[in-house]
Amino acid sequence: SESIVFIGNSITDMHCWPEAFITSQGKYLPIVNRGNSGTYSTEQSNNLESYIAGKPKKVFMMIGTNDIATSGGLNFSGEQVLQYVKSIVERIHKRSPETKIYLYSILNNKTAQRTESVWLHANEVIKGYVESIGQDWLKYVDIYDRLTNIAQGGAWSYDYLHLAAGAYQAWCDAICEHLQ
């Protein structure tokens, strides 16, 4: 019940979240990484019960990157991503009403299959959904601007999609206040 669960795809999966945050007493936060490389929102939805069985204290989710497009992907619109986000949020809140849910923006990237206008629109409709709920248990965490340089590669990303160490540090800095 004190766990903090991170749900997402390879971008979530590829970082060692439990080691990224240490309390002032020198202890690791009880973070459980449920990032799953290559996953779609459909699969996250199917696996949700195992992620929230212990009624975690907080859930952080980045959903939609692979839904928008991957080789052989779903090619979802922003509204289709939102439908899965809504379903997942509603299921978490119904099963574990004390759990605080944080939805991340979909990150900038530079890959052939993804179109910027689609993920920007998805971010817009997801943020609008969170604002329409207007409850303290659901928050939108916009990390897009902090991590926009991923599309430039270099120190931010080795493949214009997955994050390098400095980009993960910027992500950690952006969410630190929500982990307390």
C-alpha angles and dihedrals in degrees: 000000000000094000124119110212123204113202124188147091133287092311088062094035096055097063127076096230097173090061095044097074126050125178123234086259090060096253127131118245113248094255119163115198112215095167109139119196114238095008126150128209088255090062093043088054091050092051097041098104092060090051095052102031091111093049095242123218092234139008124201115194137187107183130165108044094107093034091062092056144324130152099296091002133151097258091214123184120232089261092054091051088049092054090058092043090052092047093050093045092049092049093049092048093047094048096038111018093176092059115107112220124208120190118201126211116251107258130243115257141164110227129134096242099051125077118206095219091058097053092041089053090047089053090049095052093044091050089048090052092053091048091049091054090052095189130135092231092066123057136170114221111199107205094154098099093045091053102034091115091073087090089060093057117203114099090358101053139001094209103023090255113051118064129250121216095272092053091051088051090054089050091050091049090052095054101035093098091056094054098063 
